[in-house]
Amino acid sequence: MANGGKTAGGKQLAGQPRWIVWGAALSLLALLTMSVWTATMWRRAPMPGAQRIEVTIPQGASIGQAADILEKAGVIESSEAFELLARTIGDKRDIQYGTYGFFEGEGWGSILERMKRGDTLIVRIPIPEGMPSIQVAERLNGVGRLEGRVEAPAEGTVLPATYEAKIGEKRADVLKRMQAAMTKELDGLWERRSENIAVKSRDEAVILAAIVEKETGDPSERRRIAGLYTNRLKAGMRLQADPTVIYPVTKGKPLRRGIRQSELRADNGYNTYVRDGLPQGPITNPGRESLAAVLDPEVHDYLYMVADGTGGHAFARTYEEHQENVRKWRAYRREKGI
């Protein structure tokens, strides 16, 4: 009996290690399988032509909440596994809110990195040089997939450039960036201003630069025209700039007709045919080059200019020279049937 107990006991002692070994082996195999799967999910690349899936991560979302959103959208297969890997493998940077365009089958590591980098879908908003504020607001309000609306900002406060905005971003925040860009650019140019300027402040620089912007479509003329207006201001002459006549009529939009005599005589705070010095405010949003031209104008003794039919201007030092240039301009218009 003692021998039988030993035999039975021997079978149990011999059997237990085998089950432990098999269990450990199966656990190790499962762990290795999971490791290979997660590594594959982390590093895989989407197939060519993979569908793009748009996903919006709300502001303040945790990595777990983001993972749930990604799984629900079909971007990842397991929110739990993604969160675990993101917390163990990923760095400490927070994820950024916004709308993303992830590709079907994209690696989880790539997805996490893009969310931490804030690589969201964007819209581009071009603001060309010389676009008046009323049209800046119209353009910004016309861009889809942004939030809210904006009113026309103060004239001359927006720096013309191409701006990027996150999908779902507030239009008011985009406008603030445009205005902050103008302030920064103007401050830098003002610090480097030359001594040969007629403006006494940043505000005056914007006012004169707006006139220069509207007067020519030829970038090479900007400093010369800035120098001409600088000379007239220093000499106490009226600027007599046609764009200052048009602005009160259209708020900067194209007039699409000739200027009327009544408009040339209108005393409205902008018309530099009847007003001494600068107009009361900017007539558009000048670009960087026009601002730079006003703060470093070309040094010359020109006081007059008129269009020459090439998109540029003929410049003159005396009124007599100017009258001859005017006659040539009128003859050109008659020849072209204008």
Solvent accessible surface area in square Angstrom, and as a share of the most:
residue,aa,sasa,rsa
1,M,219,0.98
2,A,89,0.69
3,N,120,0.61
4,G,42,0.41
5,G,46,0.44
6,K,157,0.67
7,T,78,0.46
8,A,57,0.44
9,G,25,0.24
10,G,35,0.33
11,K,146,0.62
12,Q,126,0.56
13,L,130,0.64
14,A,54,0.42
15,G,14,0.13
16,Q,111,0.49
17,P,67,0.42
18,R,147,0.54
19,W,198,0.69
20,I,122,0.62
21,V,96,0.55
22,W,161,0.56
23,G,33,0.32
24,A,60,0.46
25,A,46,0.35
26,L,111,0.55
27,S,72,0.46
28,L,100,0.50
29,L,110,0.55
30,A,60,0.47
31,L,112,0.56
32,L,97,0.48
33,T,81,0.47
34,M,106,0.47
35,S,53,0.34
36,V,99,0.57
37,W,87,0.31
38,T,19,0.11
39,A,36,0.28
40,T,68,0.39
41,M,19,0.08
42,W,39,0.14
43,R,182,0.67
44,R,57,0.21
45,A,80,0.62
46,P,48,0.30
47,M,148,0.66
48,P,127,0.80
49,G,86,0.83
50,A,25,0.20
51,Q,118,0.52
52,R,118,0.43
53,I,31,0.16
54,E,73,0.33
55,V,6,0.03
56,T,81,0.47
57,I,2,0.01
58,P,70,0.44
59,Q,142,0.63
60,G,76,0.73
61,A,15,0.12
62,S,52,0.33
63,I,22,0.11
64,G,14,0.14
65,Q,103,0.46
66,A,0,0.00
67,A,0,0.00
68,D,82,0.42
69,I,53,0.27
70,L,0,0.00
71,E,69,0.31
72,K,188,0.80
73,A,43,0.33
74,G,46,0.44
75,V,3,0.01
76,I,6,0.03
77,E,91,0.41
78,S,25,0.16
79,S,7,0.05
80,E,127,0.57
81,A,18,0.14
82,F,0,0.00
83,E,49,0.22
84,L,115,0.57
85,L,23,0.12
86,A,7,0.05
87,R,144,0.52
88,T,96,0.56
89,I,100,0.51
90,G,21,0.20
91,D,74,0.38
92,K,193,0.82
93,R,110,0.40
94,D,111,0.58
95,I,27,0.13
96,Q,70,0.31
97,Y,95,0.36
98,G,5,0.05
99,T,8,0.05
100,Y,0,0.00
101,G,2,0.02
102,F,0,0.00
103,F,80,0.33
104,E,91,0.41
105,G,25,0.24
106,E,9,0.04
107,G,1,0.01
108,W,0,0.00
109,G,15,0.14
110,S,48,0.31
111,I,0,0.00
112,L,6,0.03
113,E,64,0.29
114,R,36,0.13
115,M,0,0.00
116,K,19,0.08
117,R,134,0.49
118,G,17,0.16
119,D,58,0.30
120,T,11,0.07
121,L,29,0.14
122,I,64,0.32
123,V,30,0.17
124,R,153,0.56
125,I,0,0.00
126,P,67,0.42
127,I,4,0.02
128,P,66,0.41
129,E,79,0.35
130,G,11,0.11
131,M,20,0.09
132,P,2,0.01
133,S,3,0.02
134,I,60,0.30
135,Q,49,0.22
136,V,0,0.00
137,A,7,0.05
138,E,88,0.39
139,R,90,0.33
140,L,0,0.00
141,N,24,0.12
142,G,65,0.63
143,V,26,0.15
144,G,45,0.43
145,R,125,0.45
146,L,11,0.06
147,E,97,0.44
148,G,50,0.48
149,R,183,0.67
150,V,14,0.08
151,E,150,0.67
152,A,52,0.40
153,P,19,0.12
154,A,68,0.53
155,E,29,0.13
156,G,4,0.04
157,T,42,0.24
158,V,0,0.00
159,L,19,0.09
160,P,16,0.10
161,A,43,0.34
162,T,84,0.49
163,Y,23,0.09
164,E,86,0.38
165,A,1,0.01
166,K,56,0.24
167,I,21,0.10
168,G,38,0.36
169,E,30,0.13
170,K,125,0.53
171,R,22,0.08
172,A,45,0.35
173,D,56,0.29
174,V,0,0.00
175,L,19,0.09
176,K,131,0.56
177,R,93,0.34
178,M,0,0.00
179,Q,52,0.23
180,A,61,0.47
181,A,29,0.23
182,M,6,0.03
183,T,81,0.47
184,K,162,0.69
185,E,43,0.19
186,L,15,0.07
187,D,55,0.29
188,G,24,0.23
189,L,11,0.06
190,W,23,0.08
191,E,125,0.56
192,R,154,0.56
193,R,103,0.38
194,S,35,0.23
195,E,177,0.79
196,N,49,0.25
197,I,28,0.14
198,A,20,0.16
199,V,7,0.04
200,K,167,0.71
201,S,43,0.28
202,R,87,0.32
203,D,105,0.54
204,E,51,0.23
205,A,0,0.00
206,V,10,0.05
207,I,18,0.09
208,L,1,0.00
209,A,0,0.00
210,A,0,0.00
211,I,0,0.00
212,V,0,0.00
213,E,16,0.07
214,K,74,0.31
215,E,31,0.14
216,T,13,0.08
217,G,75,0.72
218,D,49,0.25
219,P,87,0.55
220,S,96,0.62
221,E,17,0.07
222,R,25,0.09
223,R,107,0.39
224,R,86,0.31
225,I,0,0.00
226,A,0,0.00
227,G,1,0.01
228,L,3,0.02
229,Y,4,0.01
230,T,1,0.01
231,N,32,0.17
232,R,13,0.05
233,L,37,0.19
234,K,116,0.49
235,A,66,0.51
236,G,67,0.64
237,M,52,0.23
238,R,97,0.35
239,L,4,0.02
240,Q,84,0.37
241,A,0,0.00
242,D,60,0.31
243,P,19,0.12
244,T,0,0.00
245,V,3,0.02
246,I,42,0.21
247,Y,17,0.06
248,P,35,0.22
249,V,70,0.40
250,T,29,0.17
251,K,103,0.43
252,G,9,0.09
253,K,65,0.27
254,P,74,0.47
255,L,26,0.13
256,R,208,0.76
257,R,91,0.33
258,G,58,0.56
259,I,48,0.24
260,R,138,0.50
261,Q,118,0.52
262,S,66,0.43
263,E,22,0.10
264,L,42,0.21
265,R,159,0.58
266,A,36,0.28
267,D,121,0.63
268,N,59,0.30
269,G,10,0.10
270,Y,33,0.13
271,N,0,0.00
272,T,0,0.00
273,Y,63,0.24
274,V,47,0.27
275,R,78,0.28
276,D,101,0.52
277,G,26,0.25
278,L,27,0.13
279,P,3,0.02
280,Q,108,0.48
281,G,8,0.08
282,P,25,0.16
283,I,2,0.01
284,T,0,0.00
285,N,0,0.00
286,P,0,0.00
287,G,0,0.00
288,R,94,0.34
289,E,84,0.38
290,S,0,0.00
291,L,0,0.00
292,A,24,0.19
293,A,1,0.01
294,V,1,0.01
295,L,4,0.02
296,D,66,0.34
297,P,2,0.01
298,E,43,0.19
299,V,120,0.69
300,H,36,0.16
301,D,82,0.42
302,Y,30,0.12
303,L,43,0.21
304,Y,39,0.15
305,M,30,0.14
306,V,24,0.14
307,A,34,0.26
308,D,56,0.29
309,G,25,0.24
310,T,116,0.68
311,G,57,0.55
312,G,7,0.07
313,H,30,0.13
314,A,28,0.21
315,F,32,0.13
316,A,1,0.00
317,R,113,0.41
318,T,60,0.35
319,Y,119,0.45
320,E,127,0.57
321,E,77,0.35
322,H,29,0.13
323,Q,60,0.27
324,E,72,0.32
325,N,25,0.13
326,V,19,0.11
327,R,134,0.49
328,K,124,0.53
329,W,55,0.19
330,R,139,0.51
331,A,43,0.33
332,Y,67,0.26
333,R,87,0.32
334,R,173,0.63
335,E,139,0.62
336,K,117,0.50
337,G,69,0.66
338,I,116,0.59
